[in-house]
């Protein structure tokens, strides 16, 4: 929940989960909470933006910093204006880049923890390195641009299917097994992020 709130919702949760060896039902609950809060954001962020007389730039910044997933940022800013979409999408994608260093740092910390000899070794996020290599190749080798777009399209659909399959594990029994604390944590973090970034934008600390 913390990583999902701080970086990029479902994508960040999916990236960090193998590194911290999160159980399937724990990942399902975290994703479920994030998606619920995303849905709420689509309805309450645009009216709040108008209430506080935010400019399109300010609303784009606020949405990018306070809403979990990129798709929800786009949906919320579309209701506010074209410039809000541009600002929100750009800042949100920059925020999502934190998945790379944070995942590696968490993997490094986990690898240094004292574990029993029989314990399973924590997984290292090598897929992040693969992502960086692929991005570099597509960026700097023009001949691979078309292939890169095809791979990107396939990867996006595969991620959607993966998140959907994880979400199918979210049942009443699953929610009961983890208790209400993750939900309270998710809502608390979401409110802190939303209120804190809005206050900073209104005060001119974030421009």
GUGU-599975 format. One line per field, with one value per residue: residue number from 1; residue in three letters; chain; z, y negated, x of N, C-alpha, C in turn. Coordinates in Angstrom, 2 decimals. Each point is the difference from the previous one (the first is absolute). Layout:
<atoms>
dopa	NUM,...
lovo	ALA,...
bami	A,...
n.w	Z,...
n.v	Y,...
n.u	X,...
ca.w	Z,...
ca.v	Y,...
ca.u	X,...
c.w	Z,...
c.v	Y,...
c.u	X,...
</atoms>
This chain:
<atoms>
dopa	1,2,3,4,5,6,7,8,9,10,11,12,13,14,15,16,17,18,19,20,21,22,23,24,25,26,27,28,29,30,31,32,33,34,35,36,37,38,39,40,41,42,43,44,45,46,47,48,49,50,51,52,53,54,55,56,57,58,59,60,61,62,63,64,65,66,67,68,69,70,71,72,73,74,75,76,77,78,79,80,81,82,83,84,85,86,87,88,89,90,91,92,93,94,95,96,97,98,99,100,101,102,103,104,105,106,107,108,109,110,111,112,113,114,115,116,117,118,119,120,121,122,123,124,125,126,127,128,129,130,131,132,133,134,135,136,137,138,139,140,141,142,143,144,145,146,147,148,149,150,151,152,153,154,155,156,157,158,159,160,161,162,163,164,165,166,167,168,169,170,171,172,173,174,175,176,177,178,179,180,181,182,183,184,185,186,187,188,189,190,191,192,193,194,195,196,197,198,199,200,201,202,203,204,205,206,207
lovo	UNK,UNK,UNK,UNK,UNK,UNK,UNK,UNK,UNK,UNK,UNK,UNK,UNK,UNK,UNK,UNK,UNK,UNK,UNK,UNK,UNK,UNK,UNK,UNK,UNK,UNK,UNK,UNK,UNK,UNK,UNK,UNK,UNK,UNK,UNK,UNK,UNK,UNK,UNK,UNK,UNK,UNK,UNK,UNK,UNK,UNK,UNK,UNK,UNK,UNK,UNK,UNK,UNK,UNK,UNK,UNK,UNK,UNK,UNK,UNK,UNK,UNK,UNK,UNK,UNK,UNK,UNK,UNK,UNK,UNK,UNK,UNK,UNK,UNK,UNK,UNK,UNK,UNK,UNK,UNK,UNK,UNK,UNK,UNK,UNK,UNK,UNK,UNK,UNK,UNK,UNK,UNK,UNK,UNK,UNK,UNK,UNK,UNK,UNK,UNK,UNK,UNK,UNK,UNK,UNK,UNK,UNK,UNK,UNK,UNK,UNK,UNK,UNK,UNK,UNK,UNK,UNK,UNK,UNK,UNK,UNK,UNK,UNK,UNK,UNK,UNK,UNK,UNK,UNK,UNK,UNK,UNK,UNK,UNK,UNK,UNK,UNK,UNK,UNK,UNK,UNK,UNK,UNK,UNK,UNK,UNK,UNK,UNK,UNK,UNK,UNK,UNK,UNK,UNK,UNK,UNK,UNK,UNK,UNK,UNK,UNK,UNK,UNK,UNK,UNK,UNK,UNK,UNK,UNK,UNK,UNK,UNK,UNK,UNK,UNK,UNK,UNK,UNK,UNK,UNK,UNK,UNK,UNK,UNK,UNK,UNK,UNK,UNK,UNK,UNK,UNK,UNK,UNK,UNK,UNK,UNK,UNK,UNK,UNK,UNK,UNK,UNK,UNK,UNK,UNK,UNK,UNK
bami	A,A,A,A,A,A,A,A,A,A,A,A,A,A,A,A,A,A,A,A,A,A,A,A,A,A,A,A,A,A,A,A,A,A,A,A,A,A,A,A,A,A,A,A,A,A,A,A,A,A,A,A,A,A,A,A,A,A,A,A,A,A,A,A,A,A,A,A,A,A,A,A,A,A,A,A,A,A,A,A,A,A,A,A,A,A,A,A,A,A,A,A,A,A,A,A,A,A,A,A,A,A,A,A,A,A,A,A,A,A,A,A,A,A,A,A,A,A,A,A,A,A,A,A,A,A,A,A,A,A,A,A,A,A,A,A,A,A,A,A,A,A,A,A,A,A,A,A,A,A,A,A,A,A,A,A,A,A,A,A,A,A,A,A,A,A,A,A,A,A,A,A,A,A,A,A,A,A,A,A,A,A,A,A,A,A,A,A,A,A,A,A,A,A,A,A,A,A,A,A,A,A,A,A,A,A,A
n.w	0.00,0.77,-0.63,0.01,1.23,0.31,-0.79,-0.26,1.12,-0.87,-0.86,0.95,0.34,-1.29,-0.08,1.12,-0.32,-1.16,0.05,0.50,-1.05,-0.53,0.85,-0.75,1.13,0.45,-1.12,0.03,1.31,-0.12,-1.03,0.70,1.06,-0.70,-0.56,1.22,0.55,-1.03,0.18,1.30,-0.35,-0.92,1.08,0.92,-0.78,-1.15,0.74,0.66,-1.19,-0.44,1.07,-0.19,-1.13,-0.12,-0.44,-1.32,0.06,0.90,-0.72,-1.11,0.66,0.49,-1.16,-0.62,1.01,-0.15,-1.32,0.27,-0.89,-1.01,-0.23,1.32,-0.01,-1.07,0.61,1.12,-0.59,-0.68,1.21,0.08,-1.00,-1.26,0.50,0.74,-1.13,-0.73,0.91,0.20,-1.30,-0.34,0.98,-0.34,-1.28,0.31,0.68,-1.07,-0.48,1.12,-0.81,-0.92,0.49,0.25,-1.12,-0.61,0.59,-0.21,-1.26,-0.03,0.58,-0.77,-0.97,0.70,0.03,1.29,-0.82,0.51,0.24,0.57,0.32,-0.73,-0.91,0.40,-0.81,-0.92,-0.10,-0.54,0.08,1.08,0.18,-0.21,0.83,0.78,-0.16,0.12,1.03,0.43,-0.30,0.45,1.01,0.11,-0.27,-0.95,-0.43,1.32,-0.50,-1.25,0.10,0.46,-0.96,-0.80,0.47,-0.11,-1.17,-0.32,0.46,-0.58,-1.06,0.00,0.26,-0.92,-0.80,0.27,-0.08,-1.12,-0.38,0.35,-0.67,-0.81,0.60,-0.33,1.08,0.44,-0.30,-1.17,-0.19,0.36,-0.82,-0.74,0.19,0.76,0.62,-1.01,0.14,1.33,-0.15,-0.95,0.69,1.11,-0.67,-0.57,1.16,0.63,-1.01,-0.05,1.32,0.19,-1.14,0.31,1.27,-0.43,-0.84,0.91,0.74,-1.23,0.83,-0.73,-1.04
n.v	1.20,0.00,1.03,0.61,-0.49,0.35,1.08,1.19,0.03,0.59,-0.84,-0.94,0.29,0.13,-1.14,-0.49,0.49,0.36,-1.26,-0.34,0.84,-0.96,0.41,0.96,0.45,-0.20,0.51,0.98,0.04,-0.09,0.84,0.78,-0.29,0.19,1.04,0.32,-0.33,0.71,0.91,-0.09,0.07,0.86,0.26,0.07,0.40,0.21,0.42,0.71,0.34,0.10,0.74,0.48,-0.12,1.27,-0.47,0.08,-0.88,-0.73,0.12,-0.23,-0.95,-0.49,0.18,-0.48,-0.87,-0.10,0.23,1.22,0.33,0.18,1.13,0.04,-0.30,0.79,0.92,-0.29,-0.08,1.06,0.15,-0.34,0.63,-0.39,-1.21,0.19,0.53,-0.98,-0.91,0.46,0.27,-1.16,-0.67,0.61,-0.10,-1.25,-0.11,0.57,-0.83,-0.47,0.68,-0.51,-1.19,-0.25,0.63,-0.60,-1.14,0.26,0.37,-1.08,-0.73,0.58,-0.20,-1.14,0.26,0.21,1.02,0.85,0.96,0.49,-1.27,-0.29,-0.07,-1.26,-0.21,-0.03,-1.27,1.12,0.18,-0.75,0.75,1.05,-0.60,-0.34,1.24,0.52,-0.84,0.30,1.29,-0.09,-0.65,0.78,1.02,-0.94,0.94,-0.16,-1.20,0.50,0.80,-1.09,-0.63,1.02,0.06,-1.33,0.12,1.00,-0.73,-1.05,0.75,0.45,-1.27,-0.42,1.01,-0.28,-1.32,0.31,0.86,-0.93,-0.89,1.08,-0.16,-1.18,0.73,0.23,1.27,-0.45,-0.86,1.04,0.71,-1.11,-0.03,-0.94,0.41,0.89,0.17,0.04,0.83,0.69,-0.07,0.32,0.88,0.42,-0.11,0.58,0.87,0.22,0.01,0.76,0.69,0.08,0.20,0.85,0.47,-0.02,0.52,0.52,1.05,0.40,-0.22
n.u	0.83,1.07,0.55,-1.18,-0.11,1.23,-0.17,-0.48,-0.70,-0.85,0.58,0.04,-1.23,-0.34,0.71,-0.49,-1.19,0.61,0.44,-1.18,-0.15,-0.77,-0.92,-0.56,-0.53,1.24,0.54,-0.88,0.16,1.32,-0.04,-0.80,0.74,1.11,-0.58,-0.41,1.16,0.48,-0.95,0.25,1.29,-0.47,-0.70,0.97,1.01,-0.69,-1.04,0.91,0.49,-1.26,-0.24,1.22,-0.75,0.31,1.15,0.02,0.98,-0.64,-1.11,0.72,0.65,-1.12,-0.62,1.09,-0.07,-1.31,-0.13,-0.44,-0.93,0.85,-0.66,-0.01,1.30,0.14,-0.72,0.67,1.20,-0.47,-0.51,1.30,0.61,0.28,0.22,-1.08,-0.49,0.52,-0.35,-1.22,-0.10,0.57,-0.61,-1.13,0.36,0.35,-1.15,-0.56,0.93,-0.57,-0.83,0.82,0.37,-1.30,-0.35,1.01,-0.35,-1.29,0.31,0.77,-0.95,-0.92,0.89,0.05,-1.30,0.08,0.17,-0.90,0.88,-1.08,0.07,-1.08,0.94,0.07,-1.02,0.95,-0.29,0.50,-1.32,0.33,1.11,-0.77,-0.84,1.03,0.48,-1.22,-0.23,1.22,-0.21,-1.26,0.58,1.08,-0.81,-0.01,0.82,0.13,-0.24,-0.20,1.05,0.61,-0.66,0.35,1.26,0.01,-0.63,0.83,1.02,-0.60,-0.30,1.25,0.39,-0.88,0.37,1.28,-0.24,-0.66,0.95,0.88,-0.73,0.00,1.19,-0.58,-0.18,-1.23,0.30,0.51,-0.99,-0.77,0.80,0.01,-1.32,-0.55,1.10,0.16,-1.32,0.09,1.04,-0.63,-1.13,0.67,0.77,-1.13,-0.62,1.03,0.13,-1.32,-0.20,1.07,-0.18,-1.30,0.31,0.94,-0.91,-0.98,0.99,0.00,0.01,-1.06,0.80
ca.w	0.00,0.09,-1.30,-0.97,0.23,-0.21,-1.36,-1.18,0.16,-0.31,-0.63,1.04,0.85,-0.76,-0.16,1.29,0.67,0.01,0.77,1.44,0.15,0.46,-0.32,-1.06,0.53,0.45,-1.20,-0.46,0.87,-0.28,-1.30,0.12,0.69,-0.92,-1.09,0.57,0.20,-1.33,-0.45,0.78,-0.46,-1.24,0.30,0.95,-0.28,-0.81,0.77,0.99,-0.73,-0.29,1.27,0.45,-1.10,-0.52,-1.44,-0.61,0.40,1.41,0.11,-0.56,1.01,1.15,-0.40,-0.22,1.27,1.02,-0.49,-0.09,-1.31,-1.12,-0.73,0.77,-0.14,-1.31,0.06,0.81,-0.64,-1.20,0.39,0.43,-1.13,-0.77,0.61,1.23,-0.41,-0.34,1.22,0.86,-0.58,0.04,1.39,0.50,-0.58,0.69,1.33,-0.14,-0.18,1.31,0.16,-0.27,1.13,1.25,-0.04,0.18,1.39,0.85,-0.24,0.64,1.45,0.32,-0.16,1.10,1.26,0.52,-0.22,0.35,-1.09,-0.78,-0.56,-1.42,-0.24,-0.63,-1.43,-0.44,-1.10,-1.23,-1.11,-0.13,-0.85,-1.35,-0.47,-0.33,-1.21,-1.11,-0.25,-0.59,-1.37,-0.83,-0.08,-0.69,-1.26,-0.76,-0.70,0.93,0.48,-0.30,0.83,1.37,0.17,0.04,1.31,0.99,-0.07,0.57,1.43,0.67,0.08,0.93,1.35,0.32,0.28,1.27,1.09,0.07,0.62,1.43,0.59,0.20,1.31,1.03,0.42,1.36,0.92,-0.04,0.76,1.41,0.52,0.25,0.92,-0.53,0.12,-1.29,-0.55,0.76,-0.38,-1.36,0.03,0.75,-0.84,-1.13,0.49,0.32,-1.27,-0.67,0.75,0.10,-1.28,-0.30,0.85,-0.52,-1.26,0.34,0.67,-0.95,0.22,-1.17,-1.15
ca.v	-1.20,-1.17,-0.17,-0.33,-1.38,-0.91,-0.03,0.14,0.94,1.41,0.33,0.03,1.16,1.19,0.04,0.20,1.20,1.15,-0.33,0.14,1.32,-0.19,1.10,-0.36,-0.67,-1.33,-0.82,-0.21,-0.99,-1.30,-0.45,-0.32,-1.28,-1.04,-0.19,-0.66,-1.40,-0.61,-0.28,-1.14,-1.18,-0.49,-0.75,-1.10,-0.93,-1.17,-0.98,-0.65,-0.92,-1.19,-0.64,-0.75,-0.88,0.40,-0.12,1.31,0.45,0.42,1.23,1.08,0.34,0.64,1.33,0.84,0.27,0.56,1.14,1.16,0.55,-0.93,-0.02,-0.79,-1.39,-0.43,-0.11,-1.15,-1.25,-0.20,-0.73,-1.35,-0.77,0.62,-0.29,0.80,1.36,-0.02,-0.16,1.16,1.20,-0.14,0.10,1.34,0.92,-0.25,0.60,1.46,0.45,0.37,1.45,0.63,-0.03,0.48,1.47,0.48,-0.26,0.97,1.30,-0.01,0.07,1.35,0.95,-0.18,0.38,1.31,1.00,1.37,0.73,0.72,-0.93,-0.30,-1.27,-1.00,-0.13,-1.28,-0.51,-0.10,-0.41,-1.44,-0.19,0.35,-1.11,-1.11,0.36,-0.05,-1.40,-0.63,0.49,-0.59,-1.44,-0.35,0.76,-0.30,1.18,0.81,-0.79,0.66,1.21,-0.46,-0.35,1.26,0.60,-0.85,0.29,1.34,-0.07,-0.68,0.93,1.07,-0.54,-0.11,1.37,0.42,-0.69,0.55,1.33,-0.21,-0.54,1.04,0.59,-0.87,0.47,-0.38,0.77,-0.60,-1.25,0.34,0.58,-1.05,-0.98,-1.34,-0.93,-0.49,-0.98,-1.25,-0.55,-0.53,-1.24,-1.00,-0.46,-0.71,-1.31,-0.77,-0.41,-0.94,-1.25,-0.59,-0.58,-1.12,-1.13,-0.51,-0.70,-1.26,-0.88,-0.37,0.78,0.84,-0.78
ca.u	-0.83,0.88,0.65,-1.03,-0.42,1.12,0.54,-0.87,-1.11,0.09,1.28,1.03,-0.29,0.38,1.45,0.66,-0.53,0.93,1.20,-0.28,-0.64,-1.37,-0.90,-0.95,-1.19,0.41,0.08,-1.37,-0.64,0.63,-0.49,-1.42,-0.13,0.49,-0.96,-1.18,0.35,0.08,-1.37,-0.49,0.73,-0.59,-1.22,0.13,1.10,-0.39,-0.79,0.85,0.85,-0.79,-0.33,1.18,0.41,1.31,0.23,0.21,1.34,-0.06,-0.78,0.81,1.02,-0.64,-0.44,1.17,0.67,-0.90,-0.77,0.89,0.38,0.09,-1.26,-0.96,0.44,-0.48,-1.46,-0.39,0.42,-0.80,-1.21,0.38,0.52,1.08,1.31,0.07,0.39,1.42,0.79,-0.22,0.62,1.46,0.49,-0.30,0.97,1.27,-0.15,0.03,1.39,0.55,-0.12,1.30,0.95,-0.60,-0.03,1.37,0.41,-0.70,0.63,1.32,-0.22,-0.47,1.11,0.94,-0.63,0.41,-1.03,0.40,0.64,-1.00,-0.98,0.12,0.70,-0.85,0.22,0.54,-0.84,0.78,-0.85,0.14,1.17,-0.44,-0.83,0.88,0.74,-0.95,-0.32,1.18,0.14,-1.05,0.26,1.24,0.15,-1.22,-0.53,-0.79,-1.13,-1.27,-0.07,-0.22,-1.41,-0.75,0.26,-0.67,-1.43,-0.20,0.31,-1.11,-1.13,0.39,-0.11,-1.43,-0.47,0.61,-0.68,-1.35,0.07,0.28,-1.23,-1.00,0.24,-0.56,-1.31,-0.38,0.84,1.33,-0.07,-0.15,1.25,0.99,-0.59,-0.27,1.13,0.51,-0.93,0.19,1.31,-0.10,-0.78,0.76,1.10,-0.59,-0.43,1.21,0.61,-0.87,-0.08,1.33,0.40,-0.90,0.43,1.27,-0.28,-0.69,0.96,1.03,1.21,0.14,-0.46
c.w	0.00,-1.34,-1.05,0.13,-0.37,-1.46,-1.07,0.15,-0.33,-0.61,1.03,0.91,-0.69,-0.12,1.30,0.66,-0.03,0.87,1.49,0.31,0.60,-0.43,-1.00,0.55,0.51,-1.18,-0.52,0.81,-0.29,-1.33,0.07,0.65,-0.91,-1.10,0.50,0.18,-1.32,-0.51,0.72,-0.49,-1.24,0.27,0.86,-0.33,-0.86,0.76,1.05,-0.66,-0.32,1.29,0.50,-1.09,-0.52,-1.50,-0.58,0.36,1.42,0.14,-0.57,0.96,1.16,-0.33,-0.13,1.31,1.00,-0.44,-0.29,-1.42,-1.10,-0.75,0.72,-0.04,-1.33,0.03,0.77,-0.69,-1.30,0.29,0.31,-1.14,-0.65,0.62,1.30,-0.32,-0.29,1.25,0.86,-0.50,0.10,1.40,0.54,-0.55,0.64,1.39,-0.07,-0.16,1.32,0.28,-0.12,1.20,1.29,0.04,0.21,1.45,0.95,-0.17,0.69,1.52,0.40,-0.07,1.15,1.35,0.43,-0.13,0.50,-1.22,-0.91,-0.69,-1.47,-0.18,-0.66,-1.47,-0.32,-1.24,-1.31,-1.18,-0.21,-0.90,-1.45,-0.62,-0.45,-1.29,-1.23,-0.37,-0.69,-1.46,-0.93,-0.20,-0.91,-1.28,-0.81,-0.67,0.89,0.48,-0.22,0.85,1.45,0.26,0.08,1.37,1.10,0.05,0.63,1.51,0.78,0.17,0.98,1.44,0.43,0.36,1.34,1.20,0.17,0.71,1.49,0.71,0.23,1.34,1.14,0.31,1.41,1.03,0.07,0.83,1.50,0.58,0.31,0.93,-0.62,-0.03,-1.34,-0.63,0.70,-0.36,-1.37,-0.04,0.70,-0.86,-1.16,0.41,0.30,-1.28,-0.68,0.67,0.04,-1.29,-0.38,0.80,-0.53,-1.30,0.25,0.64,-0.93,0.17,-1.16,-1.17,-1.29
c.v	-1.25,-0.29,-0.42,-1.45,-0.97,-0.14,0.07,1.14,1.44,0.42,0.13,1.21,1.29,0.13,0.39,1.33,1.19,-0.25,0.19,1.31,-0.13,1.18,-0.49,-0.77,-1.40,-0.97,-0.32,-1.08,-1.40,-0.57,-0.40,-1.35,-1.16,-0.28,-0.67,-1.50,-0.74,-0.39,-1.20,-1.30,-0.61,-0.89,-1.23,-1.01,-1.20,-1.00,-0.73,-1.01,-1.30,-0.77,-0.87,-0.90,0.31,-0.27,1.41,0.56,0.53,1.30,1.19,0.47,0.76,1.43,0.95,0.41,0.76,1.22,1.15,0.32,-1.04,-0.10,-0.84,-1.48,-0.57,-0.21,-1.22,-1.32,-0.28,-0.80,-1.47,-0.85,0.67,-0.25,0.78,1.43,0.06,-0.07,1.26,1.24,-0.07,0.19,1.39,1.03,-0.18,0.61,1.52,0.55,0.42,1.50,0.66,-0.07,0.57,1.52,0.58,-0.19,0.99,1.39,0.10,0.12,1.41,1.01,-0.08,0.38,1.37,0.96,1.36,0.72,0.64,-0.92,-0.24,-1.36,-0.99,-0.17,-1.39,-0.46,-0.16,-0.45,-1.51,-0.32,0.31,-1.11,-1.17,0.26,-0.10,-1.44,-0.72,0.41,-0.65,-1.49,-0.33,0.78,-0.17,1.22,0.84,-0.73,0.71,1.24,-0.38,-0.35,1.25,0.67,-0.79,0.32,1.35,-0.03,-0.66,0.94,1.14,-0.48,-0.10,1.37,0.49,-0.63,0.52,1.35,-0.10,-0.47,1.05,0.71,-0.82,0.42,-0.48,0.73,-0.57,-1.27,0.27,0.50,-1.07,-1.08,-1.38,-0.95,-0.46,-1.07,-1.34,-0.66,-0.65,-1.33,-1.10,-0.58,-0.85,-1.41,-0.89,-0.52,-1.08,-1.36,-0.71,-0.66,-1.18,-1.23,-0.62,-0.78,-1.34,-1.01,-0.45,0.74,0.94,-0.78,0.77
c.u	0.86,0.66,-1.01,-0.45,1.12,0.40,-1.08,-1.00,0.30,1.32,1.11,-0.19,0.45,1.51,0.69,-0.40,0.96,1.23,-0.21,-0.71,-1.40,-0.86,-1.05,-1.20,0.33,0.09,-1.41,-0.70,0.57,-0.50,-1.46,-0.23,0.41,-1.03,-1.28,0.26,0.18,-1.38,-0.58,0.65,-0.63,-1.21,0.24,1.11,-0.43,-0.88,0.83,0.94,-0.71,-0.33,1.16,0.57,1.41,0.07,0.20,1.39,0.00,-0.77,0.76,1.07,-0.62,-0.42,1.19,0.66,-0.88,-0.79,0.96,0.46,-0.05,-1.33,-1.05,0.36,-0.51,-1.52,-0.46,0.35,-0.75,-1.26,0.29,0.54,1.19,1.36,0.18,0.42,1.49,0.88,-0.10,0.70,1.52,0.55,-0.22,0.99,1.37,-0.02,0.11,1.41,0.64,-0.15,1.38,0.94,-0.58,-0.02,1.39,0.48,-0.66,0.61,1.36,-0.14,-0.42,1.15,0.99,-0.59,0.50,-1.16,0.50,0.54,-1.03,-0.99,0.26,0.66,-0.95,0.34,0.53,-0.78,0.77,-0.84,0.06,1.19,-0.34,-0.85,0.86,0.78,-0.90,-0.34,1.16,0.16,-1.01,0.25,1.17,0.26,-1.29,-0.63,-0.90,-1.26,-1.33,-0.18,-0.29,-1.45,-0.88,0.16,-0.71,-1.49,-0.32,0.20,-1.14,-1.19,0.29,-0.11,-1.45,-0.56,0.53,-0.70,-1.42,-0.01,0.32,-1.26,-1.07,0.17,-0.55,-1.42,-0.30,0.86,1.41,0.04,-0.09,1.30,1.04,-0.54,-0.15,1.21,0.57,-0.90,0.16,1.33,-0.06,-0.74,0.76,1.13,-0.51,-0.44,1.20,0.65,-0.84,-0.03,1.35,0.44,-0.89,0.40,1.29,-0.20,-0.68,0.94,1.13,1.31,0.28,-0.60,0.23
</atoms>
